[in-house]
């Protein structure tokens, strides 16, 4: 990945980057990270969503997948991305408390990932790569230069 300024994307936030060498970073547990990338315009927009669906009248829409994806798409387009060129990558959605999952039908990470897939399908944005699930958190570093996502999961590294 190209070295450059790193912009952290905190829980319930989103960020857009379009300058060469820029990177967006996230630390994810059960939260889901969603990257929208236009390779022609070299625009990256990332969402760090905490929950799958926003309650009626909830503020802070980037906290939720369902309300965050439309805002993220709009921000990417404002930064120069073109809708037909936008592709998505999804990462995170871990089950951080596996012993508790026995008492719940589906854990939060799974629900976040399902909501991300659904929201992106509704927006007509194809998902081209995923690194989701498991029981450990991830660190994701997104390169604006090529849209790659460097995932660190414990000692393991993977590039999307």
N, C-alpha and C positions, 0 to 999 in steps of 0.2 A: 504494500500500500504506500501511497505517496505521503510523506510527512507534511504536516501543515497544521494550522490552527484547529484545535478540537473544540467543538461546542457540545457540552453535555445536555442531554434531553432527559429531564427529571420526570418522576412519576406524575402523570396527569398533564404532561406538557407535549408540545410539538415544536419542531424547528425545521427551517428550510435553509439549504445551503446551495450556492451555485458558483462559487469561486474555485478555480483550480487549487488543488492541495488541501481544501477544507475537508474536515471529517466531523461526523456526528457520532456521539458515543452514548450508550445506554447500559445500565446495570439492571438486569431483569430477573425476577423470580417467577411468580405466578402471573405477573403483568405480561402483556403481549406487546412486542415491538412490531410496528408496521412501517415498511419503507416503500415509498412511491418514488420511482426513478424514471426519468426521461433521458435515455442515453444520447440522443441527438442534441438536446439542449444542455445536457449535463446538469440537471437540476435534481437534487435529492430532497425529499421531505419525509421526516420521520415522526411517528406518533408513539408515545409511551403510555398506553392505555391500561388502567388499573382494573376496570370492571366491564363486563360485556354490554350492559344496557343502562341507559340513564333513566332515573325515575322521572316522572312527569314534573316539569318545572325546575329540574335540577340545573344549577349553574355549573360553570367549569366544564364545558363539553368535551375537552380533550381528556378528561378522566375516563371517558366511556368510549368503547369501540364504536357503537352505533352512531353516536353524535360526533365522534372525533374524525372518522374517515371522510365525511363530506367536507369538513373544515380543512383537513389535510390536503385533499384533492384541490380545493379552491386555492389554497396557499401555494401549492406547486404550480398551478396554472398562472397565478399572479406573478410568480418568479420566472416564468418563461417556458414552462413545460407545455406540451400539447397533448390533449386527452388521448389521441390515437397512439401516442408513443409511450404512454405511462404503463409501467409494469410494477408489480408488487413482490415484496419478499416479506415473510412472516417469521418471527423468532420469539422465543420465550415460552410462556405458558406452562411452566414447570409445576409439579405438585410438590410444593415446599414442605408440606406436612403430611406425608403418606399415611401415617397411622390414623389421622383424622378422616382420611378419605373413605374409610370403612363405614363411617356414620353418615356420609352424604352420598347422594346418587351420583353426582359428577363433581369433581373438584373444580375450583375456580380457574385454574390454568387451562383446563380442557374447554370450559365454557368461554373463556376469552378467545382461544384459538378458533373455536367454532363461530363465534360472533365475527371475528376478523374475516374468515373465509366468506361468510354470508354477506357482510357489508361490502366487501370488495366485489363479489359476484353481482350484487345489486347495482353497484356503480359501474359495472362493465370493465373492471380492471383485472387483467389476468395475474394470477399468482404464479411466478416462475421458479420460486425456491422457498423452502421452509427449513427451519431447525427448531422444532417445538417438542414440548413434553419433557419427560424424565422427572427426576427428583432433585435436581440441582440448578442453581441460578446460573446465568450467563452474563458475560460482558460482550457487548457488540460494538464494533467500530465500523462505521460506514464511510466509504470513500466516495466523494463527489466525482472524482475523476472517472471512475468506471462503474460505480454502483455496487461494487463488491462489499460484502459484509464479512468482516473477520470476527468469528465467534470463538470466544474462549470459554470452555466449560471445564472447570477444574484445571488439570494439566493439559487437557486436550485442546487442539485448535482445529477449526474448520473454516473454510472460506465458501460463502454462498455467492 
